[in-house]
Amino acid sequence: MKRIMIADKQIILRDGLKAILERDEEIYVCGVAADVNEAYEMCAKETPDLLLIDIEMINGDGFKVMRRIKKEFSDVRILILTTSSDFEAVSTALSSGTNSYILKTVGEKELINIVKNAAAGYCVFDPDIEDIIRSKFFLNVDSVNASFGKLSDKDENMLFYLTLGKSNKEIANLMFLSEGRVKNRTTELMGRVGAENRTQLAVFFERNYSHVMLRRRNQV
């Protein structure tokens, strides 16, 4: 069962999201929060698998608490659920450590599936957000693929684990490598595609090397 925490300034949305998510027997909402302080304190207390949070929060914006949570509780996955789809919001979200970004136009059944996948470690982005990421953060796909070249088995494994939300330490343990080597190689691959962080690199790999993702998933 996935433990989910909800943070939204509007009580009707907090209660509505809780009711929707708890329809699924594989989801347990372990807490709700209205402001950034409450969100942090509840994450510290409950250590959820996933924090479902809006950008606009009481007593501050969601980005600040996201950065703090990611720094202190790196295993907590973060899924932004918001109405904001402008470039500045998406850019700040990615640099703040979000793993997934969905707009509030999402349907109820789709939201349940997205939450379960995000909690399981997948990076999930609204199609409109994907378009922003592609157009603003990455070079031309064909030119990037040319510079990326043929991936080695180690690179494929490393990037696959990255898309599952694994930390450098976890990837190092799974691949019998040093954490420093994983970090250095990840940085090199980020430079090749113009990614500013691990989330952008994971999105690029998942969207442009889907055949590799499918093959790796079938091997798990």
C-alpha positions, 0 to 999 in steps of 0.5 A, spaced: 500 500 500 502 506 498 502 512 503 500 518 500 500 525 503 496 531 500 498 538 501 493 544 498 491 550 501 483 549 499 480 545 504 475 542 499 480 540 494 484 536 500 478 533 502 476 531 495 483 529 493 483 524 499 476 521 498 478 520 490 484 517 492 482 512 498 477 509 493 483 505 491 485 499 496 492 500 494 492 507 497 492 510 504 492 517 505 496 518 511 495 526 512 493 532 509 496 539 510 494 546 508 500 550 509 508 549 508 510 548 515 504 543 516 506 540 510 514 539 512 512 537 519 507 531 517 512 529 512 517 528 518 512 525 522 509 520 516 515 519 511 510 518 506 511 515 499 509 521 495 507 528 497 501 530 492 502 538 493 500 544 490 505 550 488 500 555 492 500 554 499 498 558 505 504 561 509 509 560 503 510 557 496 510 550 495 517 550 492 520 552 498 518 546 502 519 541 496 526 543 497 527 542 504 523 536 504 527 533 498 534 535 502 532 532 508 527 526 506 530 524 499 526 518 499 519 522 499 517 522 492 513 529 490 508 530 485 505 537 483 498 538 482 496 545 480 493 550 475 500 553 473 503 551 467 507 557 465 515 556 464 517 559 470 513 555 474 515 548 471 522 551 471 522 552 478 519 546 480 524 542 476 530 545 480 526 544 486 526 537 486 519 535 483 519 528 480 512 529 477 508 535 475 500 534 473 495 539 472 488 540 475 484 538 469 486 531 470 480 526 471 479 522 477 481 515 474 487 518 471 489 521 477 489 515 481 493 511 476 498 517 476 499 517 483 500 510 484 505 510 478 509 516 481 509 513 488 512 507 485 518 511 482 516 513 475 516 520 473 509 522 470 508 529 467 502 532 464 502 532 456 502 540 456 508 540 461 512 535 457 511 540 451 514 545 455 520 541 458 521 539 451 521 546 447 525 550 453 530 545 456 532 540 451 536 541 444 533 538 438 531 531 439 535 529 433 541 533 434 541 530 441 540 523 439 546 524 435 551 526 440 548 521 445 550 516 441 549 509 442 548 507 449 552 502 453 549 497 457 551 500 463 548 507 461 542 504 459 541 501 466 543 507 470 538 511 466 533 506 467 534 506 474 534 514 474 527 514 471 525 509 477 527 515 482 533 511 484 538 515 488 545 515 486 547 511 492 541 506 490 543 506 483 551 504 485 549 499 490 544 495 484 550 496 479 556 495 484 559 501 482 561 507 487 556 512 488 561 517 485 562 514 479 554 514 478 554 521 480 559 523 475 556 519 469 549 522 470 552 529 470 556 527 463 549 525 460 546 531 463 551 535 459 550 532 453 542 533 453 542 540 456 538 537 462 539 542 468 537 536 473 536 529 474 529 529 473 530 533 466 535 527 464 530 522 466 524 525 462 528 525 456 531 518 456 524 516 458 521 519 452 526 519 447 529 512 448 522 508 450 524 502 446 530 501 451 525 503 457 520 497 454 526 492 454 528 494 461 522 493 464 520 487 461 527 484 464 525 486 471 
